[in-house]
């Protein structure tokens, strides 16, 4: 009886307008309110609201299977296969086909792992992103250096970053040449010619010379070249919490001359009341062997068990149209997932933000984006924990890069073998790909 009462309380009611209520689990980026308002104004039948508090994958799965889950939820390339395997994500391939929507041809190619699993579509990409280099014009001007532009290499980047890293007489940093979020480490692996997994996903390949060299360079930015803050120095620059805090606000607070981040950083950096003297431009990120950039993004999927899934489909269809995608570009929630909306004068020069005159850079690096696909033979959460543990040791200079990545590869590959013993179907698929070899 208690569980029934809980389910009744959690069940969405009809909105006061008489529209069908829809619940969307996503993050609390302030732009979500604008996206919801745009849909609600356009929809005659549905009223969407945000639930930012139940975004954990396990929560969504348990609630959905119990019949009290959200109608829509956000996921990514790593978690989508889990949602499909748990029978939670609704296959919308036929629904899209009936409406003449061909995601395989219409979205950025690097976003397809966000929405496609086993050849079927389970969502629509909400946005698309590859990182570029934010340039703090004020800090460049103070030392009389020209703003960089691409394409360019990390070898060309280093002298510039060193000149822009300033320390006092005691060696205490006053500003850094460069900041970035550590979770973007795969960019360095793919630019150095490595991969996290083999092409068929059967083996973790972080122990390759290329992967090791890429992460070694990232480590060297902190400890050899000293152009990026160490964890101790990061803690000393700690900023207030909330969405968009951390590296973004460190950069916006004039603590670094260059910041490696996505266009979605602008959701925070546009706040003049918070960053009154910030003057920005953007440049292509440097590259090494390959001019490729890590591509990522969000996808919105529908709960297969929602009694309102047909109505929820209305929101995904809205996401394929001009109002939503132009809104994504205007709001700087990364880039529209559909390249056709990233063209023309309106995209290149938003009159509301005339100083942002380099939107073509975001489009060009997106065209060179490369995803970091997960392995189907291990839980992405488990693999991320294993790899993250070793990379934390690298970041804190507690373990050599080569040793850490070899340990990570060994542990991930061992877990892959354990997974195969528990799942006969995966084992059969694995043996087909490898010829039966472990």
Secondary structure, 3 states (H helix, E strand, C coil): CHHHHHHHHHCCCCCCCCCEEEEEECCCCCHHHHHHHHHHHHCCCEEEEEECCCCCHHHHHHHHHCCCCCCEEEECHHHHHHHHHCCCECCCHHHHHHCCCCHHHHECHHHHHHHEECCEECCEECCEEECEEEEEHHHHHHCCCCCCCCCCEHHHHHHHHHHCCEECCCCCEEEECCEECHHHHHHHHHHCCCCCECCCCCCECCCCHHHHHHHHHHHHHHHCCCCCCCHHHHHHCCCCCCCCCCHHHHHHCCCECEEEECHHHHHHHCCCCCCCCCCEEEECCCECCCCCEEEECCEEEEECCCCCHHHHHHHHHHHCCHHHHHHHHHHCCCECCEHHHCCHHHHHCCHHHCCCCCHHHHHHHHHCEEECCCCCCCCHHHHHHHHHHHHHHHHCCCCCHHHHHHHHHHHHHHHHHHHHHHCHHHHHHHHHHHCCCC
